[in-house]
């Protein structure tokens, strides 16, 4: 921000560009990663995932992946939390950030202010925090293309965009310095992991002599999820077997009273599952 004298008065210019030598992008001392802030349109994240994939945001996984790219110093989540499903999400966000802005419209008029409030926060941060090197925006809305251009071309910032597959503006992707489309394959499988463990846990608690098999487990998971398919659940189950969370072995089943028969049963390493964090996601 520069001050210039005009006719004996001072005028303040918010958009005076720094001298060229000051525009050089500096590297933060934290492992050489650029200092960054993030703005998350949680409505886009939550609703798009639920609609397109039937799963919830993997907040923990997103933070872990993002922290390999930047030195994250501030993350703000935005949503109209007056919706019951989103209100329940606050407790999932809280362990990762206390900056949660409720964008509900208190005037009673049905109008979405979320985008406007996010944009206002981004512009304020851009004009008040020159030390921030990278801006992260989580939204698939093409309306954010203008602010991305402003951050890149005027402020000389790197801008990374996260969005959800099938709800991600192509224009926004092309405007950004880089972009990442979610969910990852692991995110999709993760929702099935929890359902698989739910089915296997119930079987173990029932002390049933009817040994859980791959076929029975896949069928039970598909009955619990509208988006589940035999192929997707089978892939997720095979991943868990490959990683050692579930093992298979041939055992004698007594489900048929007239005769015994051998089946390939599923056996879960619950101690390893608890340590994995799958059940907490």
N, C-alpha and C positions, 0 to 999 in steps of 0.2 A: 504494500500500500504506500503510495507516494503522495507528497504534498507539494503543490505548485502555487506560487503567488500570481494572482491575476487581479490587476487593478487594486492592489493593496490588500486583497483578501486571499485567504488560503482556500484552495479547492482540493478535495481529496479524490484521487483516482484509484479505484479498486482494480482496474484492469491494466495498469502499467506493467509492461513485461520487464523482467529482470535483465540485467546485462548478460550477454551471452555466456561469459565465463561462470556466472552463477547458476546457469541452467544445467550444468553437468550433473548427471544423476549420480548421487553418492550411494555408497553401499553401507548398510548398517553393520555394526560390529558383532551382532548376534549371528555367529556362524556364517557371516557373509550374506545373509538373506536380507532382502529389502524390507524396510519398515512399512507395515500395511494396516489398513482398517477395512472392515467388511460391513456391508449393509444387506440384510437378509429379508427379502419379501417372503415371510413364512407362509402366507396364504398360498402363494404360487407353489412353494415347495410341498406343502402338506396336501392341498387339494388336488394338484396335478398328479402327484404320486398315487393318491388314493383312487382317483378316477382312472388313470391310465394303467396302473399296475397293482392296485389293491394292497399297497404296503405303506408303512410309515417312514418318515425321514430318519435316516441313520445319522443323527447329529454327531455322535462320537466319531464315527468313521470319517465324516466330512472335516471335522476339526483336525484329526490326525493327518489326513492327506494334505490339507491346506498348510499346516505347520511345517511340512517338508518343502514348501515353496516360498513362504514368506515369514517374516518376524511379525506375527499378528499381535497388535497392541490393543485393539478395540474391535468388538463385534456387536452390532445392534440388530435386534430382531423386531420386525414390524408385522402387525396383523390386527384385524378386527376380532379381538378375543371375546366379543359378546356372543359369538356362535359357540354352542356348547362343545362341539368337537374340538374347536381350537382352544377353548378355555382349559380343557383337560391337558393341552400340550404345554402349558406354562411350566408345569412341574418337570417336564422333560428338557426344557430349554434352560431352566435355572442353574443346573450344575455347570453350565458352560459359559453363561453370560448373565449378568444382572441388568444389562441394558435391553429391556423389553418395553417397546412402545406400543400401547394399545391405540389403534387408529379408529376406533368406533366413532360414529357420528352421533353426537349427543343432542343434535337439534331435532331429531325425529324424522328428518328427511332421508329417504333411501338413496344415499349417494356414497360411493366408495372414495374415501380420501387417502387410502393407503399409498398409492403411487405419488401423490402430491407431497405427502409428509416425508416419504423416503427421499424424493428429489430435493426437498428443502434441506434436509439433513446432509445430503451429499454436497450440495453447493456451499453450505456453511462450513463444512469440514475442509473443503478444497481451498476456501479463502482465508481460513484461520489457522491451518496447520501445514505450513510449507515443508516441514520435515517428513511428512508422509510421502513415501515413494510409490506405493502401489495401492490402488483402490480395488476392492473386491465387491462385486455386485451380484447377488443371487436373485435373479428374476429372468423370466423369459419374455417379458413384455417389451415390444419394440419401441414403446414410448421412452425407454431409457437410452435410446441410441444418441439423442442430442447431448445428454450429459456425459456420455462416454466420449463423444467427439470433443466436448469442451475440456474434459480432463486430459485427454491425450494431446490435442493440438494446441491448446492455450496453456494449460498447466504443466505440460510435459510429464505427465504421470503415466505409469503402466496401469492398464485396466484389465482385470481378469473377470470373466463372467461365468457363472454357473447357472444352468437351466435344466428343466426336465424334458426328456425326450417326448416328442409330439406336442409340446407346449412351449417351444423355444423359437423366438423370432429369428429368421435367417439374417435379417438386416442387423439385428443386435449382435449376432455372432460375428458377422463380417466387420463390424465397427470396432470390436474389442481388440486388445493386444493379443489375448488368447482366451479360449473358452473351453469349458468342460461340460459335457452332457451327462446327466444322471438319470436313472440310477445305474450304478455299476452292476456287473453280473453278480458280485458278492452281495450287494444290497438286495437284489431280487431273491437270491438263494436264501439270504438271511431270514426272510419272512417265512419261508418254508422250513428252515431249520427249526424255528421255534415251534411250529405246528407239529413237526415230526417228533420233537422231544415231548411235546404235550401229549401226543398219542401214546408214545412209548412209556411215559411216566404214568399215565393212567393205567396202562396194562400191567406195569410192575406193582402199582399200589393195589390193584384188584387181586393180586396174587393168582391170576388166572393160569390154569394149566394149558390154556390155548396160546401157544407160543407165538409172539408177534413175528410175522414174516414180512418180506419186502412188499409182496403183493397186497397183503392186508393193510399195511401201514400207508402205502400210497393211496389206497382206496379211502381210508379213514381221513387222511389229510385233504383229499379232494372234496370230501363231504363237508369239511369245515370252511373251505375257502371258495368263493365264487370265481376267482381268477385262476385257481390252480388247475393244472392239467396233468395227466399221467406222466407226460414227458418231462415237464418242469420239476415235478416232485421227485421223480426217479433220478434226475440229474443231481438234485440237491442231496438226496439220500446217498447216492454213490459218492459224492464229494465228502460227506461225513464219514463214510466207510473208509475212503482212501486216506483221510486225515487221522484216522484212529479213534474217532469219537464213538463210533459204533463198529462192532465186530460181528462176524457171521460164523456160525458153526452148525453142523448137522446134529440134530437132537431127535429124540423119540417123542412124538406128540401123542397124547392120550385123548385128543378131542373126539375121536371116533371110538365109541365104547365097544363096538364089535371087533375092532382090530387096531393094533398099534400101527403107526406109520412114521416115517422119518421125514422131517422138514428142515429147511435151512432157516434157523431162527436169528433174530437180531438181538444183540446184547450191548447195552449202553454203558460206557465208562462215565458215570455221573460226576465223579470227582473232576475229571478233565473237562466236562461240559460246564461245570460251575466256574472253573477258572477261565474259561474261554470268554465269558461275558455275553454269550449268545442269548441267554435267557433274560438279560437285563436291557437289551437293546429295544 
